[in-house]
């Protein structure tokens, strides 16, 4: 059985896929128009050195023209590209025996940003159900954000830095230990094995003690797989 965990955002959607909780692969998508070419190339070059760590750039049109119906149309096209790219990559990796899990909507966003992520989430869920799950909703699981942090042994209000530390030290599934994503993070972020590691600002913000996107999103995607594992026990 293949299990896919998804962490959805407009700028940095991500997913994690495994087969029977083994052979993990991580996928991150960069859809942020603010990213510099230098940072993008660094991320692409560095992640290419690690098995099972995959980064794709989605070049979407994000400009607004001030005409309501045209701006809404551009949003729709943006969502379509994000969803299409994610489903394309998932299809390359999975069989028909598939379970999909993802985080429910977080209401930390406000105003139009909340509306936008709600629309994207609804469109993605429907596309996953129809295109990958054959309309079998029993194979889709939506978890509350706090449930996913609990799954890795943390409180619901844990920070991304705390989630990363657990991913590196006590990930919850043995096959994560030594996988490409874990090794990439250990090589690029200060950790218990290398507390004085000099990290690239493109991966780790030392002033905030925080891993940047898309890497934190890729790890968050794993939490949904971990929760499925725990539910299966």
Phi, psi and omega in degrees: 000135174266140177237129178242126173251135185237135169241116189254131168211168181283320184275327185219066175291154183207158170212159178235138181227144177212168175241116182052041177060035177217168177054062184283140170229145183238138181231128175237142182240128180259112181236027185262112182292348181275347185292138180281156177297326180293314179295316180301314182293322178300312181298316180298316183291317184290316182291334180295344181279354187238129178295137175079011176242111190235128179237134176234146176257126177254110183270094182254157178275117186243002183287148174252148182246356179088357176260117192305309186293331179284322177295319178294324177295319179296322176299314180300317179296323177298312178300319182298319180292317179301308183296317180299317180293319180295314181295323177301314182289323178296317180301328180292339190248346191241159173264186178287337179277087194228139171237137179240135178227145178206163179284141173291171183293131174268134183265024174289332176287156182230157172060224185295331179297321178293318178298317182297314182291329176295318179295316179297318181297314179298317180295320180293315181301316180295317180296319178297316181298315185281314190273332184245334186252003178058036180065018177267092184292344179292347179261010176242134182234131178243122184246147175293146180307320181293326178300321184289322176289324175300324184300328180263013173089024182238165174286161183297338180259019180298148180277167177295329177295320178292322177297316179300315181301319178293320179300324181280326188258315183221073187289341176097337176234121186306326185293345177290327182297118180087000178288166185302319182294318178295319180293322177300313182295320180295329180277347187236355182226136176305135182210182185297331178279334181218071185295337183256016180301133175274113187262150174288140177294344179282348179246321190224127177266102185293327181293329178261354185051056188213136174282139182272175175279148009270007190290318177295328178291322179294321177291320177300325178298326179297328184300327178293324176294317178300319180295321175299317178302314180294322178294332182281340182285000000 
